[in-house]
Amino acid sequence: GRMRPGEPIVCVSAAARHRRAAFQAVDFCMDHLKSSSWFWKREMRGGEWSWIEPRDEDHEDLARWQ
């Protein structure tokens, strides 16, 4: 569906025995979503749809996990 500017896009949550592990899990998920997921990469401007490509920083963030 359509979303408006300012609407929440994603909610990522995690549970773990230790908070650091939960923070890292959420961090990994967000890095993956920002660089590898297609479902939020399209926007309409001026009546036309266009795909938003990940930035170099998005790929660098994901590379931390490999």
HTML snippet that shows the backbone in 3Dmol.js (N, CA, C, O; Angstrom):
<script src="https://3Dmol.org/build/3Dmol-min.js"></script>
<div id="view" style="width:600px;height:400px;position:relative"></div>
<script>
const pdb = `
ATOM      1  N   GLY A   1       0.803  -1.179   0.000  1.00  0.00           N
ATOM      2  CA  GLY A   1       0.000   0.000   0.000  1.00  0.00           C
ATOM      3  C   GLY A   1       0.851   1.249   0.000  1.00  0.00           C
ATOM      4  O   GLY A   1       2.080   1.187   0.040  1.00  0.00           O
ATOM      5  N   ARG A   2       0.202   2.343  -0.044  1.00  0.00           N
ATOM      6  CA  ARG A   2       0.889   3.631  -0.054  1.00  0.00           C
ATOM      7  C   ARG A   2       1.159   4.112   1.355  1.00  0.00           C
ATOM      8  O   ARG A   2       0.373   3.894   2.278  1.00  0.00           O
ATOM      9  N   MET A   3       2.277   4.764   1.489  1.00  0.00           N
ATOM     10  CA  MET A   3       2.651   5.347   2.771  1.00  0.00           C
ATOM     11  C   MET A   3       2.891   6.831   2.552  1.00  0.00           C
ATOM     12  O   MET A   3       3.262   7.263   1.461  1.00  0.00           O
ATOM     13  N   ARG A   4       2.681   7.578   3.577  1.00  0.00           N
ATOM     14  CA  ARG A   4       2.892   9.022   3.538  1.00  0.00           C
ATOM     15  C   ARG A   4       4.181   9.366   4.283  1.00  0.00           C
ATOM     16  O   ARG A   4       4.585   8.633   5.185  1.00  0.00           O
ATOM     17  N   PRO A   5       4.830  10.473   3.917  1.00  0.00           N
ATOM     18  CA  PRO A   5       6.030  10.886   4.648  1.00  0.00           C
ATOM     19  C   PRO A   5       5.748  10.991   6.145  1.00  0.00           C
ATOM     20  O   PRO A   5       4.727  11.534   6.567  1.00  0.00           O
ATOM     21  N   GLY A   6       6.666  10.465   6.925  1.00  0.00           N
ATOM     22  CA  GLY A   6       6.540  10.502   8.378  1.00  0.00           C
ATOM     23  C   GLY A   6       5.881   9.280   8.980  1.00  0.00           C
ATOM     24  O   GLY A   6       5.924   9.099  10.197  1.00  0.00           O
ATOM     25  N   GLU A   7       5.264   8.424   8.150  1.00  0.00           N
ATOM     26  CA  GLU A   7       4.651   7.210   8.677  1.00  0.00           C
ATOM     27  C   GLU A   7       5.736   6.188   9.015  1.00  0.00           C
ATOM     28  O   GLU A   7       6.772   6.145   8.351  1.00  0.00           O
ATOM     29  N   PRO A   8       5.509   5.370  10.040  1.00  0.00           N
ATOM     30  CA  PRO A   8       6.492   4.327  10.360  1.00  0.00           C
ATOM     31  C   PRO A   8       6.660   3.363   9.195  1.00  0.00           C
ATOM     32  O   PRO A   8       5.681   2.945   8.576  1.00  0.00           O
ATOM     33  N   ILE A   9       7.899   3.016   8.903  1.00  0.00           N
ATOM     34  CA  ILE A   9       8.185   2.114   7.796  1.00  0.00           C
ATOM     35  C   ILE A   9       8.405   0.693   8.286  1.00  0.00           C
ATOM     36  O   ILE A   9       7.913  -0.267   7.693  1.00  0.00           O
ATOM     37  N   VAL A  10       9.140   0.575   9.361  1.00  0.00           N
ATOM     38  CA  VAL A  10       9.513  -0.759   9.814  1.00  0.00           C
ATOM     39  C   VAL A  10       9.688  -0.744  11.333  1.00  0.00           C
ATOM     40  O   VAL A  10      10.063   0.263  11.934  1.00  0.00           O
ATOM     41  N   CYS A  11       9.404  -1.889  11.917  1.00  0.00           N
ATOM     42  CA  CYS A  11       9.677  -2.087  13.343  1.00  0.00           C
ATOM     43  C   CYS A  11      10.446  -3.391  13.461  1.00  0.00           C
ATOM     44  O   CYS A  11       9.964  -4.444  13.044  1.00  0.00           O
ATOM     45  N   VAL A  12      11.621  -3.318  14.020  1.00  0.00           N
ATOM     46  CA  VAL A  12      12.437  -4.502  14.224  1.00  0.00           C
ATOM     47  C   VAL A  12      12.666  -4.637  15.722  1.00  0.00           C
ATOM     48  O   VAL A  12      13.090  -3.688  16.381  1.00  0.00           O
ATOM     49  N   SER A  13      12.389  -5.804  16.247  1.00  0.00           N
ATOM     50  CA  SER A  13      12.630  -6.033  17.665  1.00  0.00           C
ATOM     51  C   SER A  13      13.275  -7.406  17.843  1.00  0.00           C
ATOM     52  O   SER A  13      13.139  -8.293  17.000  1.00  0.00           O
ATOM     53  N   ALA A  14      13.969  -7.553  18.947  1.00  0.00           N
ATOM     54  CA  ALA A  14      14.644  -8.809  19.232  1.00  0.00           C
ATOM     55  C   ALA A  14      14.668  -9.026  20.739  1.00  0.00           C
ATOM     56  O   ALA A  14      14.615  -8.079  21.524  1.00  0.00           O
ATOM     57  N   ALA A  15      14.746 -10.272  21.116  1.00  0.00           N
ATOM     58  CA  ALA A  15      14.880 -10.632  22.524  1.00  0.00           C
ATOM     59  C   ALA A  15      16.081 -11.562  22.654  1.00  0.00           C
ATOM     60  O   ALA A  15      16.313 -12.426  21.809  1.00  0.00           O
ATOM     61  N   ALA A  16      16.829 -11.368  23.721  1.00  0.00           N
ATOM     62  CA  ALA A  16      17.997 -12.198  23.968  1.00  0.00           C
ATOM     63  C   ALA A  16      18.286 -12.194  25.471  1.00  0.00           C
ATOM     64  O   ALA A  16      17.767 -11.358  26.210  1.00  0.00           O
ATOM     65  N   ARG A  17      19.105 -13.118  25.902  1.00  0.00           N
ATOM     66  CA  ARG A  17      19.483 -13.161  27.315  1.00  0.00           C
ATOM     67  C   ARG A  17      20.230 -11.898  27.737  1.00  0.00           C
ATOM     68  O   ARG A  17      20.111 -11.436  28.871  1.00  0.00           O
ATOM     69  N   HIS A  18      20.994 -11.359  26.807  1.00  0.00           N
ATOM     70  CA  HIS A  18      21.782 -10.167  27.104  1.00  0.00           C
ATOM     71  C   HIS A  18      21.419  -9.063  26.117  1.00  0.00           C
ATOM     72  O   HIS A  18      21.247  -9.325  24.927  1.00  0.00           O
ATOM     73  N   ARG A  19      21.305  -7.845  26.601  1.00  0.00           N
ATOM     74  CA  ARG A  19      20.841  -6.738  25.762  1.00  0.00           C
ATOM     75  C   ARG A  19      21.739  -6.490  24.564  1.00  0.00           C
ATOM     76  O   ARG A  19      21.247  -6.138  23.492  1.00  0.00           O
ATOM     77  N   ARG A  20      23.053  -6.667  24.720  1.00  0.00           N
ATOM     78  CA  ARG A  20      23.965  -6.421  23.597  1.00  0.00           C
ATOM     79  C   ARG A  20      23.629  -7.327  22.419  1.00  0.00           C
ATOM     80  O   ARG A  20      23.647  -6.875  21.274  1.00  0.00           O
ATOM     81  N   ALA A  21      23.324  -8.597  22.676  1.00  0.00           N
ATOM     82  CA  ALA A  21      22.965  -9.534  21.602  1.00  0.00           C
ATOM     83  C   ALA A  21      21.677  -9.089  20.916  1.00  0.00           C
ATOM     84  O   ALA A  21      21.552  -9.196  19.696  1.00  0.00           O
ATOM     85  N   ALA A  22      20.728  -8.596  21.691  1.00  0.00           N
ATOM     86  CA  ALA A  22      19.478  -8.115  21.089  1.00  0.00           C
ATOM     87  C   ALA A  22      19.744  -6.876  20.233  1.00  0.00           C
ATOM     88  O   ALA A  22      19.211  -6.763  19.129  1.00  0.00           O
ATOM     89  N   PHE A  23      20.557  -5.954  20.727  1.00  0.00           N
ATOM     90  CA  PHE A  23      20.902  -4.762  19.945  1.00  0.00           C
ATOM     91  C   PHE A  23      21.593  -5.153  18.649  1.00  0.00           C
ATOM     92  O   PHE A  23      21.299  -4.587  17.596  1.00  0.00           O
ATOM     93  N   GLN A  24      22.507  -6.112  18.712  1.00  0.00           N
ATOM     94  CA  GLN A  24      23.218  -6.547  17.511  1.00  0.00           C
ATOM     95  C   GLN A  24      22.275  -7.219  16.514  1.00  0.00           C
ATOM     96  O   GLN A  24      22.422  -7.043  15.305  1.00  0.00           O
ATOM     97  N   ALA A  25      21.320  -7.978  17.014  1.00  0.00           N
ATOM     98  CA  ALA A  25      20.354  -8.616  16.120  1.00  0.00           C
ATOM     99  C   ALA A  25      19.522  -7.578  15.376  1.00  0.00           C
ATOM    100  O   ALA A  25      19.298  -7.706  14.172  1.00  0.00           O
ATOM    101  N   VAL A  26      19.070  -6.563  16.081  1.00  0.00           N
ATOM    102  CA  VAL A  26      18.285  -5.499  15.446  1.00  0.00           C
ATOM    103  C   VAL A  26      19.162  -4.722  14.464  1.00  0.00           C
ATOM    104  O   VAL A  26      18.710  -4.374  13.373  1.00  0.00           O
ATOM    105  N   ASP A  27      20.398  -4.451  14.840  1.00  0.00           N
ATOM    106  CA  ASP A  27      21.329  -3.736  13.965  1.00  0.00           C
ATOM    107  C   ASP A  27      21.540  -4.513  12.668  1.00  0.00           C
ATOM    108  O   ASP A  27      21.511  -3.936  11.581  1.00  0.00           O
ATOM    109  N   PHE A  28      21.755  -5.832  12.786  1.00  0.00           N
ATOM    110  CA  PHE A  28      21.926  -6.679  11.598  1.00  0.00           C
ATOM    111  C   PHE A  28      20.683  -6.622  10.712  1.00  0.00           C
ATOM    112  O   PHE A  28      20.792  -6.452   9.498  1.00  0.00           O
ATOM    113  N   CYS A  29      19.518  -6.761  11.308  1.00  0.00           N
ATOM    114  CA  CYS A  29      18.277  -6.747  10.524  1.00  0.00           C
ATOM    115  C   CYS A  29      18.112  -5.429   9.769  1.00  0.00           C
ATOM    116  O   CYS A  29      17.745  -5.433   8.594  1.00  0.00           O
ATOM    117  N   MET A  30      18.377  -4.315  10.425  1.00  0.00           N
ATOM    118  CA  MET A  30      18.240  -3.024   9.756  1.00  0.00           C
ATOM    119  C   MET A  30      19.254  -2.870   8.629  1.00  0.00           C
ATOM    120  O   MET A  30      18.920  -2.339   7.570  1.00  0.00           O
ATOM    121  N   ASP A  31      20.497  -3.329   8.841  1.00  0.00           N
ATOM    122  CA  ASP A  31      21.490  -3.268   7.765  1.00  0.00           C
ATOM    123  C   ASP A  31      21.046  -4.099   6.576  1.00  0.00           C
ATOM    124  O   ASP A  31      21.211  -3.682   5.430  1.00  0.00           O
ATOM    125  N   HIS A  32      20.486  -5.265   6.836  1.00  0.00           N
ATOM    126  CA  HIS A  32      19.994  -6.121   5.750  1.00  0.00           C
ATOM    127  C   HIS A  32      18.823  -5.443   5.028  1.00  0.00           C
ATOM    128  O   HIS A  32      18.787  -5.409   3.798  1.00  0.00           O
ATOM    129  N   LEU A  33      17.887  -4.914   5.780  1.00  0.00           N
ATOM    130  CA  LEU A  33      16.730  -4.263   5.163  1.00  0.00           C
ATOM    131  C   LEU A  33      17.141  -3.072   4.299  1.00  0.00           C
ATOM    132  O   LEU A  33      16.604  -2.885   3.207  1.00  0.00           O
ATOM    133  N   LYS A  34      18.082  -2.271   4.775  1.00  0.00           N
ATOM    134  CA  LYS A  34      18.491  -1.076   4.053  1.00  0.00           C
ATOM    135  C   LYS A  34      19.227  -1.384   2.756  1.00  0.00           C
ATOM    136  O   LYS A  34      19.223  -0.557   1.845  1.00  0.00           O
ATOM    137  N   SER A  35      19.859  -2.554   2.648  1.00  0.00           N
ATOM    138  CA  SER A  35      20.671  -2.812   1.463  1.00  0.00           C
ATOM    139  C   SER A  35      20.185  -3.975   0.610  1.00  0.00           C
ATOM    140  O   SER A  35      20.523  -4.042  -0.572  1.00  0.00           O
ATOM    141  N   SER A  36      19.412  -4.883   1.165  1.00  0.00           N
ATOM    142  CA  SER A  36      19.067  -6.093   0.417  1.00  0.00           C
ATOM    143  C   SER A  36      17.577  -6.329   0.208  1.00  0.00           C
ATOM    144  O   SER A  36      17.205  -7.196  -0.582  1.00  0.00           O
ATOM    145  N   SER A  37      16.737  -5.603   0.875  1.00  0.00           N
ATOM    146  CA  SER A  37      15.293  -5.851   0.756  1.00  0.00           C
ATOM    147  C   SER A  37      14.683  -4.940  -0.293  1.00  0.00           C
ATOM    148  O   SER A  37      15.014  -3.757  -0.376  1.00  0.00           O
ATOM    149  N   TRP A  38      13.819  -5.484  -1.064  1.00  0.00           N
ATOM    150  CA  TRP A  38      13.240  -4.733  -2.179  1.00  0.00           C
ATOM    151  C   TRP A  38      11.941  -4.046  -1.824  1.00  0.00           C
ATOM    152  O   TRP A  38      11.552  -3.107  -2.518  1.00  0.00           O
ATOM    153  N   PHE A  39      11.253  -4.465  -0.782  1.00  0.00           N
ATOM    154  CA  PHE A  39       9.878  -4.042  -0.573  1.00  0.00           C
ATOM    155  C   PHE A  39       9.693  -2.587  -0.201  1.00  0.00           C
ATOM    156  O   PHE A  39       8.559  -2.109  -0.240  1.00  0.00           O
ATOM    157  N   TRP A  40      10.716  -1.864   0.150  1.00  0.00           N
ATOM    158  CA  TRP A  40      10.520  -0.459   0.506  1.00  0.00           C
ATOM    159  C   TRP A  40      11.386   0.452  -0.345  1.00  0.00           C
ATOM    160  O   TRP A  40      11.707   1.570   0.057  1.00  0.00           O
ATOM    161  N   LYS A  41      11.754  -0.019  -1.492  1.00  0.00           N
ATOM    162  CA  LYS A  41      12.682   0.710  -2.337  1.00  0.00           C
ATOM    163  C   LYS A  41      12.007   1.434  -3.502  1.00  0.00           C
ATOM    164  O   LYS A  41      12.685   1.850  -4.441  1.00  0.00           O
ATOM    165  N   ARG A  42      10.717   1.585  -3.454  1.00  0.00           N
ATOM    166  CA  ARG A  42      10.026   2.236  -4.559  1.00  0.00           C
ATOM    167  C   ARG A  42       9.263   3.436  -4.028  1.00  0.00           C
ATOM    168  O   ARG A  42       8.630   3.374  -2.974  1.00  0.00           O
ATOM    169  N   GLU A  43       9.334   4.528  -4.775  1.00  0.00           N
ATOM    170  CA  GLU A  43       8.585   5.711  -4.360  1.00  0.00           C
ATOM    171  C   GLU A  43       7.970   6.394  -5.567  1.00  0.00           C
ATOM    172  O   GLU A  43       8.421   6.235  -6.701  1.00  0.00           O
ATOM    173  N   MET A  44       6.921   7.161  -5.285  1.00  0.00           N
ATOM    174  CA  MET A  44       6.266   7.908  -6.348  1.00  0.00           C
ATOM    175  C   MET A  44       6.571   9.391  -6.157  1.00  0.00           C
ATOM    176  O   MET A  44       6.345   9.960  -5.089  1.00  0.00           O
ATOM    177  N   ARG A  45       7.083   9.989  -7.208  1.00  0.00           N
ATOM    178  CA  ARG A  45       7.345  11.430  -7.218  1.00  0.00           C
ATOM    179  C   ARG A  45       6.846  11.992  -8.535  1.00  0.00           C
ATOM    180  O   ARG A  45       7.137  11.462  -9.607  1.00  0.00           O
ATOM    181  N   GLY A  46       6.100  13.059  -8.438  1.00  0.00           N
ATOM    182  CA  GLY A  46       5.579  13.676  -9.653  1.00  0.00           C
ATOM    183  C   GLY A  46       4.712  12.747 -10.473  1.00  0.00           C
ATOM    184  O   GLY A  46       4.662  12.860 -11.698  1.00  0.00           O
ATOM    185  N   GLY A  47       4.022  11.823  -9.804  1.00  0.00           N
ATOM    186  CA  GLY A  47       3.128  10.894 -10.511  1.00  0.00           C
ATOM    187  C   GLY A  47       3.829   9.712 -11.149  1.00  0.00           C
ATOM    188  O   GLY A  47       3.182   8.910 -11.824  1.00  0.00           O
ATOM    189  N   GLU A  48       5.140   9.579 -10.955  1.00  0.00           N
ATOM    190  CA  GLU A  48       5.878   8.467 -11.552  1.00  0.00           C
ATOM    191  C   GLU A  48       6.574   7.651 -10.472  1.00  0.00           C
ATOM    192  O   GLU A  48       7.094   8.197  -9.500  1.00  0.00           O
ATOM    193  N   TRP A  49       6.577   6.326 -10.660  1.00  0.00           N
ATOM    194  CA  TRP A  49       7.239   5.418  -9.731  1.00  0.00           C
ATOM    195  C   TRP A  49       8.713   5.302 -10.099  1.00  0.00           C
ATOM    196  O   TRP A  49       9.067   5.279 -11.277  1.00  0.00           O
ATOM    197  N   SER A  50       9.555   5.230  -9.099  1.00  0.00           N
ATOM    198  CA  SER A  50      10.978   4.982  -9.334  1.00  0.00           C
ATOM    199  C   SER A  50      11.518   4.120  -8.197  1.00  0.00           C
ATOM    200  O   SER A  50      11.004   4.145  -7.079  1.00  0.00           O
ATOM    201  N   TRP A  51      12.561   3.363  -8.506  1.00  0.00           N
ATOM    202  CA  TRP A  51      13.189   2.494  -7.522  1.00  0.00           C
ATOM    203  C   TRP A  51      14.328   3.234  -6.856  1.00  0.00           C
ATOM    204  O   TRP A  51      15.089   3.940  -7.518  1.00  0.00           O
ATOM    205  N   ILE A  52      14.447   3.076  -5.558  1.00  0.00           N
ATOM    206  CA  ILE A  52      15.507   3.694  -4.770  1.00  0.00           C
ATOM    207  C   ILE A  52      16.602   2.657  -4.563  1.00  0.00           C
ATOM    208  O   ILE A  52      16.359   1.582  -4.015  1.00  0.00           O
ATOM    209  N   GLU A  53      17.792   2.987  -5.001  1.00  0.00           N
ATOM    210  CA  GLU A  53      18.917   2.073  -4.862  1.00  0.00           C
ATOM    211  C   GLU A  53      19.609   2.293  -3.518  1.00  0.00           C
ATOM    212  O   GLU A  53      19.651   3.417  -3.018  1.00  0.00           O
ATOM    213  N   PRO A  54      20.149   1.229  -2.937  1.00  0.00           N
ATOM    214  CA  PRO A  54      20.900   1.386  -1.686  1.00  0.00           C
ATOM    215  C   PRO A  54      22.106   2.298  -1.901  1.00  0.00           C
ATOM    216  O   PRO A  54      22.698   2.322  -2.980  1.00  0.00           O
ATOM    217  N   ARG A  55      22.453   3.037  -0.871  1.00  0.00           N
ATOM    218  CA  ARG A  55      23.631   3.906  -0.916  1.00  0.00           C
ATOM    219  C   ARG A  55      24.878   3.070  -0.654  1.00  0.00           C
ATOM    220  O   ARG A  55      24.779   1.944  -0.167  1.00  0.00           O
ATOM    221  N   ASP A  56      26.038   3.605  -0.971  1.00  0.00           N
ATOM    222  CA  ASP A  56      27.291   2.906  -0.671  1.00  0.00           C
ATOM    223  C   ASP A  56      27.390   2.603   0.819  1.00  0.00           C
ATOM    224  O   ASP A  56      27.869   1.537   1.206  1.00  0.00           O
ATOM    225  N   GLU A  57      26.940   3.536   1.657  1.00  0.00           N
ATOM    226  CA  GLU A  57      26.998   3.342   3.104  1.00  0.00           C
ATOM    227  C   GLU A  57      26.135   2.157   3.543  1.00  0.00           C
ATOM    228  O   GLU A  57      26.479   1.452   4.492  1.00  0.00           O
ATOM    229  N   ASP A  58      25.014   1.939   2.849  1.00  0.00           N
ATOM    230  CA  ASP A  58      24.150   0.804   3.184  1.00  0.00           C
ATOM    231  C   ASP A  58      24.883  -0.518   2.930  1.00  0.00           C
ATOM    232  O   ASP A  58      24.813  -1.442   3.740  1.00  0.00           O
ATOM    233  N   HIS A  59      25.583  -0.594   1.800  1.00  0.00           N
ATOM    234  CA  HIS A  59      26.345  -1.816   1.488  1.00  0.00           C
ATOM    235  C   HIS A  59      27.502  -2.005   2.461  1.00  0.00           C
ATOM    236  O   HIS A  59      27.801  -3.129   2.864  1.00  0.00           O
ATOM    237  N   GLU A  60      28.155  -0.900   2.841  1.00  0.00           N
ATOM    238  CA  GLU A  60      29.256  -0.995   3.808  1.00  0.00           C
ATOM    239  C   GLU A  60      28.755  -1.491   5.161  1.00  0.00           C
ATOM    240  O   GLU A  60      29.409  -2.305   5.814  1.00  0.00           O
ATOM    241  N   ASP A  61      27.588  -0.992   5.577  1.00  0.00           N
ATOM    242  CA  ASP A  61      27.026  -1.450   6.852  1.00  0.00           C
ATOM    243  C   ASP A  61      26.730  -2.939   6.821  1.00  0.00           C
ATOM    244  O   ASP A  61      27.001  -3.643   7.794  1.00  0.00           O
ATOM    245  N   LEU A  62      26.179  -3.427   5.723  1.00  0.00           N
ATOM    246  CA  LEU A  62      25.866  -4.850   5.614  1.00  0.00           C
ATOM    247  C   LEU A  62      27.151  -5.684   5.584  1.00  0.00           C
ATOM    248  O   LEU A  62      27.187  -6.781   6.141  1.00  0.00           O
ATOM    249  N   ALA A  63      28.190  -5.180   4.947  1.00  0.00           N
ATOM    250  CA  ALA A  63      29.445  -5.922   4.837  1.00  0.00           C
ATOM    251  C   ALA A  63      30.082  -6.208   6.199  1.00  0.00           C
ATOM    252  O   ALA A  63      30.875  -7.141   6.327  1.00  0.00           O
ATOM    253  N   ARG A  64      29.744  -5.417   7.207  1.00  0.00           N
ATOM    254  CA  ARG A  64      30.269  -5.664   8.552  1.00  0.00           C
ATOM    255  C   ARG A  64      29.908  -7.060   9.054  1.00  0.00           C
ATOM    256  O   ARG A  64      30.630  -7.633   9.870  1.00  0.00           O
ATOM    257  N   TRP A  65      28.813  -7.600   8.576  1.00  0.00           N
ATOM    258  CA  TRP A  65      28.287  -8.874   9.099  1.00  0.00           C
ATOM    259  C   TRP A  65      28.782 -10.080   8.334  1.00  0.00           C
ATOM    260  O   TRP A  65      28.454 -11.210   8.697  1.00  0.00           O
ATOM    261  N   GLN A  66      29.562  -9.876   7.283  1.00  0.00           N
ATOM    262  CA  GLN A  66      29.999 -11.005   6.468  1.00  0.00           C
ATOM    263  C   GLN A  66      31.403 -11.432   6.788  1.00  0.00           C
ATOM    264  O   GLN A  66      31.915 -12.373   6.183  1.00  0.00           O
TER     265      GLN A  66
END
`;
const viewer = $3Dmol.createViewer("view");
viewer.addModel(pdb, "pdb");
viewer.setStyle({}, {cartoon: {color: "spectrum"}});
viewer.zoomTo();
viewer.render();
</script>
